[in-house]
């Protein structure tokens, strides 16, 4: 049988619609920045949300030993059920008891928290429908949605109220095509932690409008000493909540890619169809690593509380350090975080007219001071930048001092004169004190 041979000019391979429409806003923005560090200064990257980057934060040996032991087990080498080994789902259900009543049947294991978010978004939304996501907010929700034609609509957070949700704005975004509200608590990039009253206000809106909630709680328990983490699912009486979490941040093992979805549906609003949909989607990659699944029960049970306490104390101390240092930076307004690993900082761009936006500000900060922060546009929030608090103390202090110097070098007008006068006054005071001490 003969077949037609196409000429070389006709050979053209097209990417799929999914691939063409998928992008990562953070990557896209960062790759377009001109970030050449000052060769005379060590680069300090306050941009990377990986707590393992600098090697100063490491998991405890109990967690590593659990994986060492699982290597020897035959069970860790083969395919697991797509929803996860039963024993691992039992362990997650027990670990998630603070979220409300959870059974192993409510748990689906995933390849990291981002995979959990993708599963719930694609299970609940069709092309043309929309989900509501926070602004500022992490870009993963947009990245996972847009390729499927799912629309992301933004609701605003309030920087002057520790990034609480603008409830009126949230409700105004809901329409007939809205299928879910994403609540990220504790927040990346804001470091906010919502109290019980605010969570009830959110649930009231979701209940009245009959819209389920996707709860991104990867930073659960990652809250500072003056706050308390409350899972939104633990308060819900009728709103279905699909909670996404995992080992990534709290256990300091993002590369292990172990996450989970927990289904909270007290009134069976989601029914069998949604549970089956999530089960169907779990089959696409045949479940996460069997090795880590096998170790999961021991990881969740035997990781000591002292480990969590030490990590959290370190990050809270870092937050206080950065906040104290950056309050002295003219033209900046740091917003003190309540949890997670990040701080958002307002850049009062009117005081820096040589820069057209915060991206140019960030570029010049790298060029002059070799400090790299993520511009607010990465989070749909211009005139801000985000820093990470997991770097070693000496590097964070040095980075903050460089940022302060950069701002003093570039801020303009009466503010700059005021700073220079203050510096002169301080120098005079030091000289006078020295003379007094000599006399």
C-alpha positions in Angstrom: 0.0 0.0 0.0 1.5 3.4 -1.0 1.2 6.4 1.2 1.7 10.1 0.4 5.0 11.6 1.4 4.7 15.2 2.6 7.4 17.6 1.4 9.7 19.1 4.0 7.9 22.5 3.7 4.7 20.8 5.0 6.3 19.4 8.1 5.0 21.5 11.0 4.3 20.3 14.5 2.0 22.5 16.6 1.9 22.7 20.4 -1.3 21.8 22.2 -3.7 24.5 23.3 -3.0 23.6 26.9 0.7 24.0 26.5 0.4 27.3 24.6 -1.9 28.8 27.1 0.1 27.8 30.2 2.6 30.2 31.6 4.1 31.0 35.0 3.8 34.8 35.6 6.7 34.8 38.1 9.0 33.1 35.6 7.9 35.3 32.8 8.5 38.5 34.8 11.8 37.4 36.3 13.2 36.2 33.0 12.5 39.7 31.5 14.4 41.5 34.3 17.9 42.7 33.7 19.4 41.3 36.9 23.2 41.5 36.7 24.5 41.7 40.3 27.3 43.9 41.5 30.5 41.8 41.0 32.0 43.4 44.2 29.1 42.1 46.4 27.8 38.6 47.1 24.4 38.1 45.6 21.7 37.6 48.3 18.6 36.2 46.8 15.5 37.1 48.9 13.3 35.8 46.1 13.3 32.0 46.4 10.5 30.4 48.3 12.5 27.2 48.9 13.4 27.0 52.6 16.3 24.6 51.8 18.1 26.9 49.4 20.8 28.2 51.8 21.3 24.9 53.7 20.6 26.5 57.1 17.2 24.8 57.6 17.1 21.0 57.5 14.6 18.3 58.5 15.3 16.3 61.7 16.9 12.8 61.5 13.6 11.1 62.5 12.1 12.2 59.2 15.2 11.1 57.2 15.3 7.8 59.0 11.7 7.1 58.1 12.7 7.3 54.4 15.8 5.2 54.9 13.7 2.5 56.5 11.1 2.6 53.7 13.8 1.9 51.1 14.1 -1.6 52.5 10.4 -2.4 52.1 9.2 -4.1 49.0 6.0 -2.0 49.1 8.0 1.2 48.5 9.2 0.1 45.0 6.0 -0.6 43.1 3.0 1.4 42.0 0.7 2.5 44.8 -3.1 2.9 44.4 -3.6 6.2 42.5 -5.2 7.8 45.5 -2.4 6.6 47.7 -1.6 3.7 50.0 -4.3 3.2 52.6 -1.9 3.4 55.5 -0.6 6.7 54.3 -4.1 8.1 53.9 -4.9 7.0 57.4 -1.9 8.9 58.6 -2.9 12.1 56.8 -6.4 11.8 58.1 -5.1 11.6 61.7 -2.7 14.5 61.0 -5.6 16.5 59.6 -7.9 16.0 62.5 -7.7 19.7 63.5 -9.5 20.5 60.2 -12.7 18.6 61.3 -13.7 15.0 61.1 -11.5 13.3 58.4 -11.5 9.7 57.3 -9.0 8.0 55.0 -11.7 8.1 52.3 -11.6 11.9 52.4 -7.9 11.9 51.6 -6.2 11.8 48.2 -2.4 11.9 48.0 -0.8 14.1 45.4 2.6 15.0 44.0 3.1 18.1 46.1 0.6 20.7 47.1 0.6 22.3 43.7 -0.6 19.1 42.2 -3.3 19.0 44.8 -4.4 22.5 43.8 -4.4 21.5 40.1 -6.6 18.5 40.8 -9.2 20.4 42.7 -9.3 23.2 40.2 -9.7 20.9 37.2 -12.2 18.7 39.0 -14.5 21.6 39.9 -14.1 24.0 36.9 -14.8 23.7 33.2 -13.4 26.0 30.4 -15.2 29.3 30.6 -16.0 29.0 34.3 -14.1 31.0 36.9 -12.5 30.7 40.2 -11.8 33.6 42.6 -8.2 34.1 43.7 -6.5 36.6 46.1 -4.6 39.7 45.0 -1.8 39.8 45.9 -1.6 36.1 45.6 0.7 33.3 44.4 0.7 32.8 40.7 0.2 29.0 40.8 -3.6 29.3 40.6 -3.4 31.2 37.4 -0.8 28.9 35.9 -2.8 25.8 36.6 -6.1 27.3 35.3 -5.4 29.2 32.2 -4.3 26.3 30.0 -7.7 24.7 30.6 -9.6 27.8 29.7 -10.6 28.3 33.3 -10.8 32.0 34.2 -9.1 33.5 37.3 -10.8 36.5 38.8 -9.1 38.5 41.5 -10.5 39.7 44.9 -8.5 42.3 46.8 -6.6 42.0 50.1 -6.2 45.0 52.3 -2.6 45.9 53.2 -3.6 48.3 55.9 -5.6 45.5 57.7 -2.9 42.9 57.7 -4.0 41.7 54.3 -7.5 40.7 55.3 -9.9 40.1 52.4 -11.9 43.0 51.1 -15.2 41.2 51.7 -17.3 43.6 49.5 -14.9 43.1 46.6 -14.9 39.4 47.1 -18.7 39.1 46.9 -18.8 41.5 43.9 -16.7 39.1 41.9 -19.1 36.2 42.2 -21.2 35.5 39.2 -23.1 32.6 37.7 -19.9 31.1 36.3 -18.0 31.2 39.7 -17.3 27.6 40.9 -14.9 28.1 43.7 -13.1 30.7 46.0 -9.4 30.1 46.7 -8.5 31.0 50.3 -4.7 31.0 51.0 -4.2 31.0 54.7 -1.5 31.6 56.0 -0.6 33.6 52.9 2.1 33.6 50.3 3.2 36.3 49.6 1.6 38.3 52.4 2.4 36.3 55.6 -1.1 37.0 56.9 -3.0 34.7 59.2 -6.8 35.1 59.4 -8.6 35.0 62.8 -11.8 33.1 63.5 -14.1 36.1 63.0 -12.7 36.8 59.5 -13.0 33.2 58.5 -16.6 33.2 59.5 -17.1 36.3 57.3 -15.6 34.5 54.4 -17.8 31.4 55.0 -20.9 33.5 55.2 -20.3 34.9 51.7 -19.5 31.4 50.3 -22.6 30.0 51.9 -25.0 32.7 50.8 -23.7 32.4 47.2 -23.4 28.6 47.3 -19.7 28.6 46.2 -17.3 25.9 47.5 -13.9 26.9 48.9 -10.5 25.7 47.9 -8.3 26.1 51.0 -4.6 26.4 50.2 -3.2 25.7 53.7 0.4 24.5 52.8 1.6 26.9 55.6 -0.8 25.5 58.2 0.7 25.8 61.7 3.3 28.2 60.2 2.1 31.0 62.4 3.9 33.3 64.8 3.5 33.5 68.6 0.8 36.2 68.6 -1.5 34.3 66.2 -3.3 31.0 66.0 -4.0 29.0 62.9 -7.6 28.0 62.4 -8.5 25.7 59.4 -11.5 27.2 57.6 -12.9 23.7 57.2 -13.2 23.4 61.0 -15.6 26.3 61.1 -17.8 25.4 58.1 -21.3 24.2 58.7 -22.4 23.9 55.1 -19.8 25.2 52.7 -17.7 22.3 51.1 -14.0 22.9 51.6 -11.3 21.2 49.6 -8.1 21.6 51.6 -4.7 21.3 49.9 -1.6 20.8 51.9 1.6 18.6 52.2 5.0 18.1 53.6 6.7 20.8 51.5 7.2 23.8 53.8 6.5 22.7 57.4 8.7 19.6 57.0 11.4 21.4 54.9 11.3 18.8 52.1 9.8 20.5 49.0 11.7 18.2 46.6 10.0 15.1 48.0 6.8 16.2 46.3 4.3 14.9 48.8 1.0 16.6 49.1 -2.7 15.8 49.6 -6.3 16.9 49.2 -8.7 16.5 52.1 -12.4 16.7 51.3 -14.6 18.4 53.8 -18.3 18.1 52.9 -20.5 17.7 55.9 -23.8 18.0 54.0 -22.7 15.9 51.0 -23.0 18.9 48.7 -20.3 17.6 46.4 -21.9 14.2 46.3 -20.3 11.1 44.7 -19.5 12.9 41.4 -16.9 15.2 42.8 -15.2 12.5 44.8 -15.2 10.3 41.7 -13.8 13.2 39.7 -10.9 13.6 42.0 -10.3 9.9 42.0 -10.3 9.9 38.2 -7.8 12.8 38.1 -5.5 10.9 40.5 -5.1 8.2 37.9 -3.4 10.6 35.4 0.0 10.2 37.1 -0.7 7.0 39.0 -0.1 8.6 42.4 2.9 10.3 44.0 6.2 8.6 45.1 5.6 5.2 46.7 8.8 5.6 48.6 7.7 8.8 50.4 4.1 7.4 50.8 5.6 4.4 52.7 7.5 6.6 55.0 4.6 9.1 55.5 3.0 7.5 58.6 6.3 7.6 60.5 7.1 11.1 59.2 3.7 12.5 60.5 3.8 10.6 63.8 7.5 10.9 64.8 8.7 14.3 63.7 9.2 16.0 67.1 7.3 19.1 68.0 10.6 20.7 69.1 11.7 20.7 65.4 8.6 22.7 64.3 9.0 25.1 67.3 12.7 25.8 66.5 12.0 26.4 62.8 9.1 28.7 63.6 11.0 30.6 66.2 13.8 31.2 63.7 11.5 32.5 61.0 9.6 34.7 63.4 12.9 36.2 64.7 13.9 36.8 61.1 10.6 38.6 60.4 11.2 40.9 63.4 14.7 41.6 62.2 13.7 42.4 58.7 10.8 44.6 59.8 13.0 46.6 62.2 15.7 47.1 59.7 13.5 48.0 56.7 11.4 50.5 58.7 14.5 52.7 58.4 14.5 52.6 54.6 13.1 55.8 53.2 10.4 55.3 50.7 9.6 51.7 51.9 6.8 50.5 54.1 7.3 46.9 55.3 4.1 45.1 56.5 4.9 42.9 59.4 3.9 39.3 58.7 1.9 37.1 61.1 3.1 33.7 59.7 4.4 31.8 56.6 7.9 32.7 55.4 7.5 36.1 53.6 7.1 39.8 53.9 5.5 42.2 51.5 7.1 45.7 51.3 5.4 48.7 49.8 7.7 50.8 47.5 6.5 54.5 47.5 7.3 54.9 43.8 6.6 58.7 43.8 9.8 59.0 45.9 11.8 57.1 43.3 10.8 58.9 40.1 13.9 57.6 38.2 12.2 54.1 38.1 9.1 53.7 36.0 7.9 50.8 38.2 9.0 48.4 40.9 10.6 46.1 38.4 13.1 48.7 37.5 13.6 49.4 41.2 14.3 45.7 41.8 16.7 45.6 38.8 18.7 48.5 40.1 18.8 47.1 43.6 20.4 43.9 42.1 22.8 45.9 39.9 24.0 48.2 42.8 23.6 46.1 45.9 23.3 42.5 44.7 20.0 41.9 46.6 17.2 40.3 44.6 13.6 40.6 45.7 10.5 39.6 43.7 8.6 42.5 42.3 5.0 42.9 43.2 3.9 42.3 39.6 4.7 38.6 40.2 1.7 38.6 42.5 -0.5 41.0 40.5 0.4 43.8 43.0 2.6 46.6 41.6 4.5 49.0 43.8 5.4 46.2 46.2 8.1 43.6 46.5 8.3 40.3 48.4 11.2 39.0 50.5 11.8 35.6 51.9 12.7 35.2 55.6 14.4 31.8 55.6 17.9 33.0 54.7 20.6 32.9 57.4 20.5 35.7 59.9 23.7 37.4 58.8 22.7 37.4 55.1 19.2 38.8 55.9 20.7 41.6 58.1 23.3 42.4 55.4 20.6 42.4 52.7 18.3 44.7 54.7 21.2 47.1 55.3 22.0 47.2 51.6 18.3 47.9 50.8 18.3 50.8 53.2 21.4 52.2 51.6 19.9 51.8 48.1 16.8 53.7 49.2 18.9 56.5 50.8 20.9 56.8 47.5 17.8 57.1 45.4 15.0 58.7 47.3 14.4 62.3 46.3 13.1 65.7 47.3 12.5 66.9 50.8 12.6 63.4 52.1 16.1 62.9 50.9 17.2 66.3 52.4 15.7 65.2 55.7 17.7 62.0 55.6 20.9 63.7 54.8 20.3 66.3 57.6 19.6 63.5 60.0 22.8 61.7 59.0 24.8 64.9 59.5 23.1 65.5 62.8 24.0 62.0 63.9 27.6 62.5 62.8 27.8 65.7 64.8 26.3 64.1 67.9 28.9 61.3 67.7 31.7 63.8 67.4 30.3 65.8 70.4 29.9 62.7 72.4 33.5 61.7 71.7 34.8 65.2 72.7 32.7 65.0 75.9 34.1 61.6 76.7 37.7 62.9 76.2 37.1 66.0 78.4 
